[in-house]
Amino acid sequence: MGPVVSLRATIQGGVIRLVARAFRACFRSQTPPGYHRHGPISDGPTHEPPYRLERVAAIDDGSLTWRGEHDAGLVQMHLLEFVENSVDFQHFAAIHGRLRLPWTEIPVPGMTIHHEATWRRDETQKHVCWFGNEATLEFRGKQIKRSGAHADVRLDGPGSIIRFDFALSRGRGRVVLYQNHTPVAPLTQHVRFRWFSGPNVPKPLASFIVGNWVSQWRQDIGIWERKIYRKNPMLTRGDGPIHQLRRWYAQFYPERGSKDARAS
């Protein structure tokens, strides 16, 4: 997954700046118990991160094995963009409503995706929030029974580490996907994906599922790269809990951060 920040961050001049030392997370397919191993990048003193990534037992015990990885390169966006995207429920139909060929932006004629999204703060870990999505396929407006999947998405900290847990319909298996945003410059993230699945989800099927997500994710990039921050966005009744998310996210700003950012 490359360098992974310890997830203590501050905002200076509207840009997240990492103030703790970076840690490297290594994901291994041959030795599941070591799928994330932390070690300091620099030779100097390091600070203990305020929290650690949750381990996935099924990866540790070998039930889920490494299936692939994808380096998506650099994206010009603020870390907050992906997190706030999870509560923008209204955009799912408009931006992510068409099924696309995995790993491409080519739409599949007649095929659409219906999304039912939720968001919540974790009850015990204040640095964690959860996004849920029930996605089902439709052909020419008619739902295809048992065609979709449910995703529980765990977001750790200010948006550097996201873990997707896909449960396929009909109990057909499980895919765990890590999406990593590594800040490399102001408003620039290096985005990488790495995924695992069980024996009942072969590598081609896992790649199909992840590739479909990456295709949908790419639809947001052009929006993120052109957005500006609005302290008080105009929302409609059907919009998601954007203000609640911003209050949760405020914990990652420094105590001396801007009053506008924390008040939001």
Secondary structure, DSSP 8 states (H G I E B T S, - for coil): --EEE-S-EEEETTEEEE-S-EEE----SS-GGGSS---BSSSS-----SS-----HHHHTTSSEEEEEEEEEEEE--HHHHHHHTT-TTHHHHHH-EEE-TTS--EEEEEEEEEEEEEEE-SS-TTEEEEEEEEEEEETTEE-TT--EEEEEEEETTTTEEEEEEEEGGG--EEEEEEEEEEEETTEEEEEEEEEE-TTS-HHHHHHHHHHHHHHHHHHHHHHTT----SS----TTS--HHHHHHHHGGGS-TTS-HHHHH-
